[in-house]
Each structure stands twice: as structure tokens, then as C-alpha cells.
Amino acid sequence: MTDKKILFGTAGVPNSTQKKNNPIEGVKRIHELGLDCMQLEFAHGVRMKEEVSSGLRKISYELGVPLTSHGPYYINLNAREQDKIDSSVERIIQTAKISDLCGAESMTFHAAFYMKDSPLDVFDLVEKSINVIEERLSRLDIEIELRPELTGKTSQFGSLEELISLTKNIDSCRPCMDFSHLYARTGNFNTEQEFDDVLGVLKQELGAHSLNNMHIHISGISTNSKGDLKHLNLEKSKFDWKALLRSLKRSGCEGYMICNSPNLEEDALMLKEYYHTL
């Protein structure tokens, strides 16, 4: 990150892009809208031609719109069958390869489900797989931050504590801080003081630099006792996004803020506008 600020963007191509499935047009639209970055969504698999990835890298550089990425949803590093774990490892590596070709520096993914196993056992399995991934990417000379996402369901691996431990244990690991998921997962962390506390924990456990290079997800969210149900537009949710932005600004946080609301760019622009009034 070069600028001392938070960059705002969308999870995928903005809704108002004329060619909906064209990430190159998506980057141009981000630039037109006055947003700062875009996340490539490989949610349903990594299917991108090399000429598209080189075109993306070029337009991203020319327009000054950096990219992040999100791996496929069917990753589970705690699957029952070893071949499914192996497939999950491959999906993460494939996402990292294509993300690197596009020029993305940070890549997030949902790491695992507990499957009724002990969280400690699941942690060990996830750590083992990510070590393998890190080693293979190193051999391929791919430098990308692997960012397991803070997940919104209590059945998913990805609590704040788990992500902090992974980051301490694995060099290329950083947390993807989904604050909406944190709120959905715990039923807490929805006040300015609580956001301050979370940022304080990150700083204390991972060092001040962890706040200078953040990959953040945000959206409105509806919840039940098991965590998140679905993403909502920010104005239709109880999630206090203004308090979060005030906390991030006061702590001097920098990085990417990726909006996952259904209306994508509308909420991303609202976030950016409010942030710049602070």
C-alpha cells in the first residue's frame, strides 16, 4: 500500500458495468465511479484466460486501481476425504496463480468447516495445508498474501483468534477482516469501543504493521443464532458501519475495504464518502 489511507472497492464487477462478466470493464467502471480498487471473485471456480489476466494487470496499473481476489466457495481444508482436501489446496494454488498474473497482491478464501470436529484439530489441519500451499507458491515464485477470511457462521473455521494464530505461525498469512462476519458470528463487535478493541488486539498480537496493510470486507448483514444468513445493503442492516469507519480512521488503518453488499458500488461509494468526511 502506498497511500496512507483506506481504498474502497467492490467484491466483483460493479453492478452498473455494461458487460457484467468482464473484469477489465469492471476496473474501468471502478475508475469512472471514483472508487479505488476491485476484488476479483473466483467464487465458482478459477476460469480466466491468460489474455484476460494480462489485460487486467495492464488496466489495473494504468488506471491505478489495485486488485484483490477471493477463492472458490468449495474449499474445505477439513474435508472428510483426503482427495477433497487435495482439491481444496489445488483451488487455492490456482487462485493464487491467476491472481498473481492479474497483479493482485492479496487473496482471501474461506478455509474450512469444523464438520463437528474439535476446533484445535481443524486448526492443525488448516495450518498444515497452508504451509504446503506457501511452500508450493514459493517454488513457483509467486508472492501473494494468503488471507483466510474471518467467517460469519459458527460452523466455519475462521474466528478472530484462529486467524491471529495462523498469521503468527505462517509467514505469508494475514487475516482478511470481515467485520460484518465478526458481528454475525459473535453477536458482538458492533460499537466503536468494540471495534477499537479488535484493532488493539491485532496491533498487540501481530504488530502495528498489521493495521497498515489490511484486507477488509464489509456489508450489511442479517443474522441468527448460527451466524450470518445473508448480505444486505448497509442501510437495511443493524451493522454500525459508521462506527467501524471512525475506529479505522482513528487507528490510522490502511488497506483495502471491499464492499460485499448486494448494491456493491452504491454502498462502496457511501462508505468512501463518509470516510472522507472524518
C-alpha positions in Angstrom: 0.0 0.0 0.0 1.4 3.4 -1.0 -1.2 5.9 0.1 -1.8 6.3 3.8 -5.5 5.6 3.7 -8.2 3.0 3.1 -9.0 2.2 -0.5 -12.7 1.4 -1.3 -13.9 -1.1 -3.9 -16.4 -3.8 -4.8 -16.5 -7.6 -4.5 -16.5 -8.3 -8.2 -17.5 -6.2 -11.2 -19.8 -3.2 -10.2 -23.5 -3.8 -11.0 -23.5 -0.8 -13.3 -20.8 -2.2 -15.6 -22.3 -2.7 -19.1 -20.5 -6.0 -19.7 -21.4 -7.7 -16.4 -18.9 -10.6 -16.7 -16.0 -8.6 -17.9 -13.5 -7.8 -15.1 -11.5 -5.4 -17.4 -14.6 -3.4 -18.0 -15.2 -3.7 -14.2 -11.9 -2.0 -13.4 -12.7 0.8 -15.9 -16.1 1.3 -14.2 -14.5 1.4 -10.8 -12.3 4.2 -12.1 -15.2 6.1 -13.6 -17.2 5.9 -10.4 -14.3 7.3 -8.4 -13.7 4.1 -6.4 -10.2 2.8 -5.7 -9.9 -0.9 -6.0 -11.7 -4.1 -7.1 -11.8 -7.7 -5.8 -11.8 -10.5 -8.4 -14.4 -13.1 -7.5 -13.4 -16.7 -8.3 -16.3 -17.9 -6.2 -17.5 -20.6 -8.6 -14.1 -21.7 -9.9 -10.9 -20.3 -11.5 -11.8 -19.9 -15.1 -9.9 -16.9 -16.6 -8.0 -16.9 -19.9 -4.4 -15.7 -19.7 -5.1 -12.8 -22.1 -7.8 -11.6 -19.7 -5.4 -11.7 -16.8 -2.6 -9.8 -18.7 -5.2 -7.2 -19.8 -6.4 -6.9 -16.2 -2.9 -6.3 -14.9 -2.3 -3.6 -17.6 -5.6 -1.7 -17.0 -5.2 -2.0 -13.2 -1.7 -0.4 -13.5 -2.7 2.2 -16.0 -5.8 3.4 -14.0 -4.2 3.0 -10.6 -6.9 0.5 -9.5 -5.3 -2.3 -7.5 -6.8 -5.7 -7.3 -7.5 -8.3 -4.6 -9.1 -11.7 -5.1 -11.4 -14.3 -3.5 -11.0 -18.0 -4.0 -13.8 -20.5 -4.8 -16.5 -21.3 -2.2 -16.0 -25.1 -2.4 -12.7 -25.0 -0.4 -12.7 -27.1 2.8 -9.3 -27.9 4.2 -11.0 -30.1 6.8 -13.0 -32.3 4.3 -13.6 -35.9 5.3 -11.8 -37.3 2.2 -8.2 -36.6 1.6 -8.8 -36.1 -2.2 -11.2 -33.3 -1.3 -8.6 -31.6 0.9 -6.1 -32.0 -2.0 -8.6 -30.4 -4.4 -9.1 -27.5 -2.0 -5.3 -27.0 -1.8 -5.2 -27.0 -5.7 -8.1 -24.5 -5.8 -6.2 -22.1 -3.6 -3.0 -22.5 -5.6 -4.9 -22.0 -8.9 -6.5 -18.8 -7.5 -3.1 -17.6 -6.3 -1.6 -18.2 -9.8 -4.2 -16.3 -11.7 -4.4 -13.6 -9.1 -0.6 -13.1 -9.4 -1.0 -12.9 -13.2 -3.6 -10.2 -12.7 -1.3 -8.3 -10.4 -3.4 -8.9 -7.2 -1.3 -8.7 -4.0 -3.9 -10.1 -1.5 -6.1 -13.2 -1.9 -8.8 -14.3 0.5 -10.7 -17.6 0.9 -12.9 -19.5 3.3 -10.5 -22.1 4.7 -12.7 -24.9 6.3 -15.7 -26.1 8.1 -15.5 -27.7 11.5 -17.6 -30.7 10.5 -18.3 -31.2 14.2 -14.5 -31.8 14.8 -12.6 -30.1 17.6 -11.6 -26.6 16.5 -8.0 -27.4 17.7 -7.8 -30.4 15.4 -9.2 -28.4 12.5 -6.7 -25.6 13.1 -3.8 -28.1 12.9 -5.1 -29.4 9.5 -5.6 -26.0 8.1 -2.2 -24.9 9.2 -0.6 -28.0 7.6 -2.4 -27.3 4.3 -1.5 -23.6 4.2 2.2 -24.5 4.9 2.1 -26.8 1.9 0.4 -24.0 -0.2 3.0 -21.5 0.9 5.9 -23.8 0.0 4.4 -24.6 -3.4 3.8 -20.9 -4.2 7.3 -20.1 -3.2 8.7 -22.7 -5.6 6.5 -21.1 -8.4 8.0 -17.7 -7.4 4.5 -16.3 -6.6 4.4 -13.8 -3.8 0.9 -13.2 -2.6 -0.6 -12.6 0.8 -2.8 -15.6 1.7 -5.7 -14.2 3.8 -8.1 -16.7 5.3 -11.4 -14.9 5.9 -13.0 -14.1 9.2 -16.1 -16.2 8.6 -19.7 -15.4 9.6 -21.1 -18.9 10.6 -20.2 -20.7 13.8 -19.9 -23.9 11.8 -16.9 -22.4 9.8 -13.3 -22.2 10.7 -12.2 -18.6 10.8 -12.6 -16.9 14.2 -10.5 -13.8 15.0 -8.4 -15.9 17.4 -7.8 -18.6 14.8 -6.7 -16.1 12.1 -4.3 -14.4 14.6 -2.7 -17.7 15.4 -2.4 -18.7 11.7 -0.8 -15.3 11.0 1.8 -15.8 13.8 2.6 -19.3 12.5 2.8 -18.8 8.7 4.9 -16.1 7.0 2.6 -15.4 4.0 -0.6 -15.5 6.1 -2.6 -12.4 7.1 -6.2 -12.1 8.2 -9.0 -10.9 5.9 -11.0 -8.9 8.4 -14.7 -9.3 7.6 -16.2 -7.1 10.3 -19.8 -7.8 9.3 -19.0 -11.5 9.7 -17.4 -10.9 13.1 -20.6 -9.2 14.2 -22.7 -12.1 12.8 -20.5 -14.8 14.3 -20.4 -13.4 17.8 -23.5 -11.2 18.2 -21.0 -8.6 19.5 -18.5 -6.2 17.9 -20.9 -3.5 16.7 -19.8 -0.4 18.7 -16.9 1.9 18.3 -15.3 0.8 21.5 -15.5 -2.9 20.4 -14.0 -2.1 17.0 -11.2 -0.2 18.8 -10.7 -3.3 21.0 -10.4 -5.6 17.9 -7.9 -3.3 16.3 -6.0 -3.1 19.6 -5.8 -6.9 19.7 -4.5 -7.0 16.1 -1.8 -4.4 16.9 -0.8 -6.1 20.1 -0.7 -9.7 18.7 0.5 -9.0 15.1 2.3 -5.7 15.3 1.5 -2.2 14.3 2.1 -3.1 10.6 -1.0 -5.3 10.7 -3.1 -2.1 10.7 -1.1 -0.6 7.8 -1.9 -3.4 5.4 -5.5 -4.6 5.9 -7.8 -6.5 3.6 -11.3 -5.7 5.0 -14.7 -7.0 3.9 -17.9 -5.1 4.8 -21.6 -5.3 4.0 -24.9 -5.1 5.7 -25.9 -8.5 7.2 -28.8 -10.4 8.6 -28.1 -13.0 11.4 -29.5 -15.8 13.5 -28.1 -17.9 16.3 -25.7 -19.7 13.9 -24.3 -16.6 12.4 -24.8 -14.8 9.1 -27.8 -15.5 7.0 -27.3 -13.2 4.0 -25.7 -9.9 2.9 -27.9 -6.8 2.9 -27.4 -3.3 1.9 -25.8 -1.3 4.7 -28.8 0.9 5.3 -31.0 -2.2 5.8 -28.8 -3.7 8.4 -28.1 -3.2 12.1 -24.3 -3.3 11.5 -22.8 0.0 12.6 -20.6 0.8 9.6 -20.1 4.4 10.6 -18.7 3.4 14.0 -16.3 1.0 12.2 -15.0 3.7 9.8 -14.5 6.1 12.7 -12.5 3.5 14.5 -10.4 2.5 11.5 -9.6 6.2 10.7 -8.7 7.0 14.3 -6.3 4.0 14.5 -4.6 5.1 11.2 -5.6 1.9 9.4 -4.6 1.4 5.7 -5.5 -1.1 3.1 -8.4 -2.4 1.0 -12.1 -2.2 2.1 -14.1 -4.4 -0.2 -17.9 -4.0 -0.2 -20.0 -7.1 -0.4 -23.4 -5.5 -0.2 -25.9 -6.5 -2.9 -25.8 -3.0 -4.3 -22.0 -3.1 -4.4 -20.8 0.2 -5.7 -23.6 2.3 -4.1 -22.6 1.2 -0.6 -18.9 1.3 -1.5 -19.3 5.0 -2.6 -21.3 5.7 0.6 -18.5 4.2 2.7 -15.9 6.2 0.9 -17.9 9.5 1.1 -18.4 9.1 4.8 -14.8 8.1 5.5 -13.5 11.3 3.7 -15.7 13.4 6.0 -13.9 12.1 9.1 
